[in-house]
Amino acid sequence: MNFTSPNNKILNNRKSSGYFILCLVALIFLGYSLVALNNRFQFDDLGFSALVRDHGLWNSFKSMYFSWETTYNTFILFFLLKWVSAIPPYAYNIPILFINVYCFFRLLKTIFQHYSIAISTKDVLLVAALIISISYFSCRATGNVVYWVTGQIVYCLFLCFLFLGLHFWIKKKLFLASVCMFLFAHTRINYDAIFMSLYAGYFACHWYQNKKITINWKLQIPLLFFFAGLITYIIIPGNFKRVDSFTVANPGQHLSVIIVIKGWISAFKHLAGIIIMSWKQLIILPVGLILGLYLSKNFQLNKYITPRFLLYCSLVFVIAYISQSTVIFIAIKTPVGYGRIFYFLEILLFMLLLLYGVYFGFIFQLHVAAKTRNLLLPVISIAILLAVAIDYYRNYSLTRKFANAYDNRIESIVKSKKDERKDKAYLPPLPNSGILDFMEISPETNGDMSDNNAVYVRYYQLPFSIYLRK
């Protein structure tokens, strides 16, 4: 191989790789937005909106504070969902995607500046958009994380408090960092566990590399606010009632070191499943490789992204995974839990896979002949873009049918209300909602309505009961 004049080869690979990354991000944004147009408000969205409408913001918060899972961020959630009747779901979905990208971009740019890594703003924005869009596309709880409005506000929007908190913290803007970290602590307890493991992992790796740790205690003020937020989160009475309501796998099982270790083993088996369960996760590594080809000209990044750096990142991720798994296991006595609570952890996993891909991209650039690169790059790129496009097309077609049927159902019950109907209404089942998470109403059982049915009756203020037609 001829390495005497690699610049043109690198530039050609960078140009084609850049087009692929840009097309992939644009395709995910477009596909996500089109599917979001077919999204409809879910059970909790309507319930929270009706609660605030009927009782006001403060009384609704107090009711939740003492009776169900609540954080101070619930104020923000209730305020946003107050406008459900006037704002369609996609008016939340699409802007929150852009907010996630912007806040993560601010954090990434600050990190690069802190470590004096020269990289253009355009490239930082492209990387941030790629990471967030991949997490929206590939996470295993897509429907009740990035489409379900309550879920997206809680699991995506509130995660921005951490992005901005770390950004301000690195910039030494301690007041803003403290506010953001306090609010982040009220996002989710498993998110708090992940952050603490990241914080500890960073110092552990720093000590291992430098054999010493120097701490500026003044700069740790945001950490104190984070702990203050965590404590006030933990003592909220409603959170205990929510945990007590879980139907756990082994309610009589007492916690012990052996039991928790078994939980870790089960969780790591589950982790392997996250990576290989779907092609949506499997594409992340080749996407990272192409990103590596795009960034291969940046020699500072080449010096940073080394096997030792990847080992540190892997270790920190393992600590984060154990931390989250332990918290979940203690709370509901199961090592896995349900999908949406793993969203933050999956972002970290996808970032780790992308970093490995970037490193392989650097190796690929140096040690693979240009002829082979020029053959493989378009094949991999086209295959990934086609797979993503076909997936979104199928989901759009499926969710379009669901959305039309859902709208017809709502029109029907609103018309029945105007006609002053008093007897029970039996509604036909809706078609498959596809990627969108949706809780169908229930058939009549002993004359009682399920909570899901009752939410629609309360939200639309119906003078009659509704049931699913058998």
C-alpha positions in Angstrom: 0.0 0.0 0.0 1.2 3.5 -0.8 1.1 5.8 2.3 3.2 8.5 0.8 0.3 10.7 -0.2 -2.7 9.7 1.8 -4.4 13.1 2.0 -6.5 12.7 -1.2 -7.6 9.3 -0.1 -8.5 10.6 3.4 -10.4 13.5 2.0 -12.3 11.3 -0.4 -13.3 9.0 2.4 -14.1 11.9 4.6 -16.4 13.4 2.0 -18.3 10.2 1.3 -18.5 9.3 4.9 -19.8 12.8 5.8 -22.5 12.5 3.2 -23.6 9.2 4.7 -23.7 10.5 8.3 -25.6 13.6 7.1 -28.1 11.4 5.1 -28.6 9.0 8.0 -29.3 11.8 10.5 -31.7 13.5 8.0 -33.4 10.2 7.3 -34.0 9.4 11.0 -35.2 13.0 11.6 -37.6 12.8 8.7 -38.8 9.2 9.4 -39.3 10.0 13.1 -41.2 13.2 12.3 -43.5 11.4 9.8 -44.3 8.7 12.3 -44.8 11.3 15.1 -47.5 12.9 12.9 -49.5 9.7 13.6 -48.9 9.7 17.3 -51.8 10.2 19.6 -52.0 11.1 23.3 -51.7 8.1 25.6 -53.4 7.0 28.8 -51.2 9.1 31.2 -51.1 12.1 28.9 -54.9 12.5 29.0 -55.1 11.6 32.6 -52.6 14.3 33.7 -54.2 16.9 31.4 -57.6 16.2 32.9 -56.1 16.2 36.5 -54.6 19.7 36.0 -57.7 21.0 34.2 -60.1 19.9 36.9 -57.9 20.6 40.0 -55.3 23.2 39.0 -51.5 22.8 38.8 -50.7 23.1 42.5 -53.5 20.9 43.8 -52.6 18.3 41.2 -49.0 18.3 42.2 -50.0 18.0 45.9 -52.2 15.0 45.1 -49.5 13.2 43.3 -46.8 14.2 45.9 -48.6 12.2 48.6 -50.2 9.4 46.5 -48.1 8.5 43.5 -44.7 8.8 41.9 -43.7 12.5 41.9 -40.6 14.8 41.5 -40.3 18.5 41.4 -40.0 18.1 37.6 -43.7 17.0 37.8 -44.5 20.7 37.8 -43.0 21.0 34.4 -44.7 17.8 33.2 -48.1 19.0 34.4 -47.6 22.5 33.0 -46.8 21.1 29.5 -49.6 18.5 29.5 -52.1 21.1 30.6 -52.3 22.1 26.9 -53.0 18.6 25.5 -56.4 19.7 24.2 -54.8 22.5 22.1 -51.4 21.0 21.1 -51.0 17.8 19.1 -48.5 15.1 20.3 -46.0 15.8 17.5 -45.7 19.4 18.7 -44.0 17.9 21.7 -42.2 15.0 20.0 -40.3 16.9 17.2 -39.2 19.9 19.3 -37.9 17.7 22.1 -35.8 15.8 19.6 -34.2 19.1 18.5 -33.8 20.2 22.1 -32.0 17.0 23.0 -29.6 17.5 20.1 -28.9 21.1 21.0 -28.2 20.4 24.7 -26.0 17.4 23.9 -24.2 19.5 21.3 -23.5 22.2 23.9 -22.0 19.5 26.2 -19.9 17.8 23.5 -18.5 21.1 22.3 -17.6 22.1 25.9 -15.8 18.8 26.4 -13.8 19.1 23.2 -12.8 22.7 24.2 -11.9 21.6 27.7 -9.5 19.0 26.4 -8.2 21.4 23.7 -9.3 19.1 20.8 -9.6 21.1 17.6 -12.9 20.1 15.9 -15.2 22.3 13.9 -18.6 23.3 15.3 -20.2 21.7 12.2 -18.6 18.3 13.1 -19.6 18.5 16.7 -23.2 19.2 15.7 -23.1 16.3 13.3 -21.8 13.9 15.9 -24.4 15.2 18.5 -27.2 14.8 16.0 -26.0 11.3 15.1 -25.9 10.1 18.7 -29.3 11.4 19.7 -31.0 10.3 16.4 -29.5 6.8 16.7 -30.8 6.6 20.3 -34.2 7.6 19.1 -34.2 5.0 16.3 -32.4 2.1 18.0 -33.6 2.1 21.6 -35.6 -1.0 22.5 -38.4 1.0 24.2 -39.0 3.5 21.3 -42.8 3.6 21.7 -42.9 4.6 25.3 -39.8 6.7 25.4 -39.5 8.9 22.3 -43.1 8.9 21.0 -45.2 8.6 24.1 -45.4 12.3 25.2 -45.2 11.8 29.0 -42.4 9.3 28.5 -40.5 11.6 26.2 -40.7 14.6 28.6 -39.6 12.5 31.5 -36.9 10.3 29.9 -35.6 12.6 27.1 -36.4 16.2 27.9 -35.4 16.0 31.6 -32.1 14.3 30.6 -31.2 17.7 29.1 -30.8 19.0 32.6 -27.7 16.7 32.9 -26.4 17.8 29.5 -26.7 21.4 30.4 -25.6 20.9 34.0 -22.3 19.2 32.9 -21.8 21.9 30.3 -22.1 24.7 32.9 -20.1 22.7 35.4 -17.1 22.4 33.0 -17.5 26.1 32.1 -17.3 26.8 35.9 -20.7 28.5 35.9 -21.5 27.0 39.2 -24.9 28.6 39.9 -26.4 27.4 36.6 -24.7 24.0 37.0 -26.2 23.6 40.5 -29.7 24.4 39.4 -29.5 22.0 36.5 -28.0 19.2 38.6 -30.7 19.7 41.3 -33.4 19.3 38.7 -31.6 16.4 37.0 -31.7 14.6 40.4 -35.5 14.8 40.2 -35.6 13.0 36.8 -35.4 9.3 37.8 -33.6 7.5 40.6 -31.9 5.1 38.1 -30.6 8.1 36.2 -29.2 9.4 39.4 -27.5 6.1 40.0 -25.9 6.2 36.5 -24.6 9.7 37.0 -23.0 8.8 40.3 -21.3 5.8 38.7 -20.1 8.0 35.8 -18.7 10.5 38.3 -17.0 7.8 40.3 -15.7 6.1 37.2 -14.2 9.3 35.8 -12.1 9.8 39.0 -11.2 6.1 39.1 -9.8 6.3 35.6 -8.1 9.6 36.3 -6.4 8.2 39.3 -5.3 5.0 37.5 -3.7 7.1 34.7 -2.2 9.8 36.9 -1.8 8.0 40.3 -3.3 11.0 42.0 -6.5 13.0 42.3 -6.6 16.7 42.9 -10.1 18.0 43.8 -11.1 21.6 43.8 -13.8 21.5 46.4 -15.4 24.8 45.3 -16.1 23.2 41.9 -18.0 20.4 43.7 -20.8 22.7 44.7 -23.1 21.4 41.9 -22.5 17.9 43.2 -23.9 19.0 46.6 -27.0 20.4 44.9 -27.3 17.1 43.0 -27.3 15.2 46.4 -29.8 17.7 47.8 -32.0 17.0 44.9 -31.5 13.2 45.3 -32.4 13.3 49.0 -35.6 15.4 48.5 -36.5 13.0 45.7 -36.2 10.0 47.9 -38.3 11.3 50.8 -41.3 12.1 48.6 -44.2 10.0 50.1 -45.8 9.2 46.7 -42.6 7.5 45.4 -42.8 4.9 48.2 -46.5 4.2 47.3 -45.5 3.7 43.6 -42.8 1.2 44.5 -45.2 -0.6 46.9 -47.7 -0.9 44.0 -45.3 -3.0 41.9 -46.0 -6.7 41.5 -42.5 -8.1 41.9 -41.2 -11.4 40.8 -40.2 -12.6 44.3 -42.0 -10.4 46.9 -40.7 -12.5 49.9 -37.1 -12.6 48.7 -34.8 -10.8 51.1 -31.9 -8.8 49.7 -28.4 -10.2 50.1 -25.0 -9.9 48.4 -25.6 -13.2 46.6 -29.0 -12.2 45.4 -27.7 -8.8 44.1 -24.8 -10.5 42.3 -27.2 -12.9 40.7 -29.1 -9.8 39.6 -26.0 -8.5 38.0 -25.3 -11.7 36.1 -28.9 -11.7 34.8 -28.6 -8.0 33.9 -25.4 -8.6 31.9 -27.1 -11.5 30.0 -29.9 -9.0 29.3 -27.2 -6.5 28.1 -26.0 -9.0 25.5 -29.6 -9.2 24.3 -29.9 -5.5 23.9 -26.9 -5.5 21.6 -27.8 -8.4 19.4 -31.6 -8.5 19.7 -32.2 -6.4 16.6 -30.5 -5.0 13.5 -31.3 -1.6 14.9 -28.5 -2.1 17.5 -26.2 -4.0 15.2 -25.9 -1.1 12.7 -24.4 1.1 15.4 -20.9 -0.4 15.1 -20.6 0.0 11.3 -22.1 3.5 11.6 -19.3 4.3 14.1 -16.7 2.9 11.6 -17.9 5.2 8.9 -17.9 8.1 11.4 -14.3 7.1 12.1 -13.4 7.4 8.5 -15.1 10.9 8.5 -13.0 12.0 11.6 -9.8 10.2 10.6 -8.1 13.4 9.5 -8.4 14.8 13.1 -5.1 13.6 14.5 -5.9 14.9 18.0 -8.9 12.5 18.1 -6.6 9.7 16.8 -4.4 10.3 19.8 -7.3 10.3 22.3 -9.3 7.4 21.0 -6.9 4.6 21.9 -7.4 1.0 23.2 -6.7 2.3 26.7 -9.3 5.0 26.3 -11.9 2.5 25.1 -11.0 0.2 28.0 -11.7 3.1 30.4 -15.0 3.9 28.7 -16.0 0.2 28.9 -15.1 0.1 32.6 -17.2 3.2 33.3 -20.1 1.8 31.4 -19.9 -1.5 33.3 -20.0 0.4 36.6 -23.0 2.4 35.3 -24.8 -0.7 34.3 -24.2 -2.4 37.6 -25.3 0.8 39.4 -28.6 1.0 37.5 -29.2 -2.7 37.8 -28.7 -2.6 41.6 -31.1 0.3 42.1 -33.7 -1.4 40.0 -33.3 -4.7 41.7 -33.6 -3.1 45.2 -36.7 -1.2 44.1 -38.7 -3.9 42.3 -36.6 -7.0 42.9 -36.0 -7.7 39.3 -32.6 -7.1 37.6 -34.0 -5.9 34.3 -37.2 -3.9 34.8 -39.2 -2.5 31.9 -37.6 -1.0 28.8 -38.0 2.8 29.1 -36.0 3.1 32.3 -32.9 1.9 30.4 -33.0 4.7 27.8 -30.1 6.8 29.4 -28.0 3.6 29.8 -28.7 2.7 26.1 -27.4 6.1 25.0 -24.2 5.4 26.9 -24.0 1.9 25.3 -24.6 3.4 21.8 -21.9 6.0 22.4 -19.5 3.2 23.5 -20.3 1.2 20.4 -19.8 4.3 18.2 -16.4 4.9 19.9 -15.3 1.4 19.1 -16.5 1.9 15.6 -14.6 5.2 15.3 -11.4 3.4 16.5 -11.9 0.6 13.9 -12.5 3.4 11.3 -9.1 4.9 12.1 -7.5 1.4 11.7 -9.5 0.8 8.6 -8.3 4.0 7.1 -4.6 3.2 7.8 -4.4 -0.5 7.0 -7.0 -1.2 4.4 -6.3 -0.5 0.7 -8.2 2.4 -0.8 -9.7 0.1 -3.5 -11.3 -2.0 -0.7 -12.5 1.0 1.2 -14.0 2.5 -1.9 -15.9 -0.7 -2.5 -17.1 -1.4 1.1 -18.1 2.1 2.1 -20.9 2.7 -0.4 -22.2 -0.9 0.1 -22.4 -0.5 3.9 -23.8 3.0 3.6 -26.6 2.1 1.1 -27.5 -1.0 3.0 -28.0 0.9 6.3 -29.9 3.8 4.6 -32.2 1.4 2.8 -32.9 -0.6 6.0 -33.7 2.6 8.0 -35.9 4.0 5.2 -37.8 0.7 4.8 -38.3 0.5 8.5 -39.7 4.0 8.8 -41.9 3.5 5.7 -43.5 0.4 7.2 -44.0 2.1 10.5 -45.5 5.1 8.9 -48.0 3.0 6.9 -49.0 1.0 10.0 -49.3 4.0 12.3 -51.3 5.9 9.7 -54.1 3.3 9.8 -54.0 3.4 13.6 -54.2 7.2 13.7 -57.2 7.3 11.3 -59.0 4.7 13.3 -58.2 6.4 16.6 -59.5 9.8 15.3 -62.7 8.1 14.1 -63.2 6.6 17.5 -62.7 10.0 19.2 -65.1 11.7 16.8 -67.6 9.0 17.5 -67.6 9.4 21.3 -67.6 13.2 21.0 -70.6 13.0 18.7 -72.3 10.6 21.1 -71.8 13.2 23.9 -73.3 15.9 21.8 -76.3 13.7 21.1 -76.7 13.3 24.9 -76.2 9.6 24.9 -76.6 8.1 28.4 -76.2 4.3 27.8 -72.9 2.4 27.5 -70.9 2.7 24.3 -69.1 -0.4 23.0 -66.3 0.6 20.6 -64.5 -1.6 18.0 -60.8 -2.4 18.7 -58.2 -0.2 17.0 -55.7 -1.7 14.6 -52.1 -2.4 15.6 -50.4 0.8 16.7 -47.0 -0.5 15.5 -44.0 1.4 16.9 -46.3 3.7 18.8 -47.1 2.6 22.4 -50.8 2.5 23.0 -53.0 1.1 25.8 -56.3 -0.1 24.4 -59.5 0.3 26.4 -60.9 -2.9 28.1 -64.1 -4.9 27.6 -66.8 -4.7 30.2 -66.2 -6.8 33.3 -68.8 -7.0 36.0 -70.1 -3.6 34.9 -66.9 -1.8 35.9 -64.6 0.3 33.8 -60.8 -0.1 33.9 -58.6 2.9 34.7 -57.8 3.3 31.0 -61.5 3.5 30.1 -62.2 5.9 32.9 -59.4 8.3 31.8 -61.2 8.8 28.4 -64.5 9.3 30.2 -63.0 11.8 32.5 -60.9 13.7 29.9 -63.8 14.0 27.4 -66.3 14.5 30.3 -68.6 11.8 28.9 -72.0 11.1 30.5 -71.7 7.4 29.6 -69.3 4.6 30.0 -67.1 3.2 27.2 -66.0 -0.4 26.7 -64.2 -2.4 24.0 -66.5 -4.4 21.9 -66.0 -8.1 22.4 
